[in-house]
Amino acid sequence: MPFSPGISAIKTPGGQQRRVASLFADRKVDLLLLLVAIVWGSSYLAAKNLTGTMGVSVILSLRFLITSLALSMIWLIWQRRRTTRRELIVGVVLGLTQAAVLILETHGIAGTSATNAGLIISLVIVFTPVTESIAFRVKLPRTVFVAGIVAVTGVCLLVSGNGFVAPGPGDMLMLAAAAVRSIHVTAVSALTRGGGYSALNLTVVQSAVCAVLYTLADYRGVLRAVQGFDLHEWGGVLYLGLACSVFAFLVQTWAIQQTSGSRASLLMGTEPIWAVLIGITIGQETLAVLGFIGAALIIIGTYIGLRAEARHRSSRHPVSGGIPEAAAPQASGSGALPDTLSAQPRPLRDP
């Protein structure tokens, strides 16, 4: 029979809105973690655009000056837990390793495409379990190594262009950045394990160390940039400092209270997919056929490796900073920052 509008029809839009609101509430954590992955995926194009007008040290200096200032304000408002001497020492050490990663990564971005950069750096997902297994003498499942071979094969195809050629300097720097980042992540796990450190305190110290190092590297360039930046350039630096660093940190620290470390890692592990989509659609970058095949292999390899490593960690007590499924914090609904790093997912990415 034909449909006759009535009371039920009038109520339908409201019912649909309630269903949409309910669906968003149920998936809010997942959506926010995906948003972090999207923001991270876009960071390569944002940094790439800035490297055309200013030096790498200047970009990183301004980014981390902004990040340090914002996180310090959050510390004053939210926590005010005094930084211990041990936190200061660990934060400085991790700040030095993080600074090394980012100088390699940003120079690499300047020498390759944003798409390549986002894909190659994702190899940290398969490199990190290997470095941790060496450092902590833990045997990894064979699947992790298979995933690594698949991902590295993908990198070879990605950088080959239209034929099998040697990778460019930018690609090699991104590969080095992925390797050094895996060492940095392992250092985070080793130095913070069981220490009860404040996640916010450590992050503030790391960011401050990076800001000081990069500013000293080219303080004249920083002063010239501050005086001569236009709105577009300030927008890019603010996006890197606030969205890619501060926003991502706050979402991670809140979301891990609502879900497990493994789920958070898997959702944020979609970063290379967004890097490809944003590089091609917004950055108007192109990939040859071999490049597309390589990109697919990298994404598949890193995803398989992440899943295998997450299952491995959840099946035993963690040897690193991660937490098993059973120990994941339950939803508190408080929205407060977790007090210590024991409540954090494994830090494959830093502010």
Secondary structure by P-SEA (a helix, b strand, c coil): ccccccccccaaaaaaaaaaaaaaaaaaaaaaaaaaaaaaaaaaaaaaaaaacccaaaaaaaaaaaaaaaaaaaaaccccccccaaaaaaaaaaaaaaaaaaaaaaaaaacccaaaaaaaacaaaaaaaaaaaaaacccccaaaaaaaaaaaaaaaaaacccccccccaaaaaaaaaaaaaaaaaaaaaaaaccccccaaaaaaaaaaaaaaaaaaacaaaaaaaaacccaaaaaaaaaaaccccaaaaaaaaaaaacccaaaaaaaacaaaaaaaaaaaacccccccaaaaaaaaaaaaaaaaaaaaaaaaaaacccccccccccccccccccccccccccccccccccc
